[in-house]
């Protein structure tokens, strides 16, 4: 599969979690007109793609990831017409809008599921995965018994309230005749419905989908072979019918997902290389076991090779097929700001916004919103409530989320709990927000720093600092240097043919080039982005030494 539409090249994606982004009507819950009203801000920030977490009809037992009507916007967010207005307003600013697609489960309130619960057979009986007796559990899958008048247990994909539509089994077990092959009428009808649904929203102007639990569709599917085949068919259809649309997978395995036709994949909590960068300590992880020390920590005990070795392997294995994105956080993670200050975050964003792929910024991360602890589970958030609190637009009571019906708020909002605000930081030239805005502007100006520019580590030693890499495209060469540790760091590394250094953005970092080598000197917690102009008549490569290999793009 090809890499996809050109617009991905300079894309910077911003994730909107609709319930807690911007409340326009004073009911204490964010909504679509609120997002439309915030486009000025997002345009000012420089992001050009918005991914909106699910905004469809739902009983909100998993915050909207339990959909009861895929074709209709939930009334708390507005109407389908509001969504169309948002899309038009975004497009008029050259911004794209991606919706969340949740193909792996619906809500138990979905009419198709309700029909499939009936004792009497009907057209939806085989549209979900059911065992053939209420006493029988499904091997290796979560099954819920005793729910329906139908004599069977249904398969839940995530929480108990999220039954799995039937895409069939890759290897149906003859001992369990209720396991249907992917080609059976029920699974085929489910597939058709998926395409119909995608077509419905694409025809209304959306630019793509972030696909929830993209690898979970076909059951008992070793290596996700049949699930990949299904997505490849979808991609082939997309390429003919909606060639400008993109598919972003929540898969965490770019080698599989990009060959299954996705344009972008991003790491999940279980991906150690990503966790080692930002979330290795017990206080920074949810669900998965801690790993030790993050590379981005002032103690300086992290190891960049834990990230880099795997990342380089993935880049090589997916070359030319799509993008690997590195999110700042999302609505399922501990926020990147956890136990870090503005200076630390500036170093982190210098990396996240100068790497290949399409950077993802989660709402509120750009102002360093804190991860709040010990909040109750809301709408199925479990322990993820702390990263879902309302966007801190300003210091007013409830940060722009109306105070009167605050009890209806999706999440509790204490105006003092999350102090950094957009308003304060927009007017402070030294704020985190301004730093991120400057980095985005730089990235959007400089193709070498965008999705397809070559990525080449220059100095990346185990348990040593700093971390230095080059981004290269055509004649343009940029060097990025990062020192997350509180202690100063310096390094000398091969760099030929040299050239003239221009400091583009830096704090506490200095790069000097001598013939054939470079010297970087960095204060504690510092970063630098440098443009290197090739000397007249210089050689071909930015750093042709063996130490600088391998090159990846
Ligand atoms: C991943 C989503 O990001 C998460 O919020 C949700 O709870 C599960 N998938 C189930 O849909």
Boltz pocket constraint, residues with backbone or C-beta under 6 A from the ligand:
constraints:
  - pocket:
      binder: B
      contacts: [[A, 62], [A, 65], [A, 102], [A, 158], [A, 212], [A, 213], [A, 250], [A, 331], [A, 332], [A, 380]]
      max_distance: 6.0
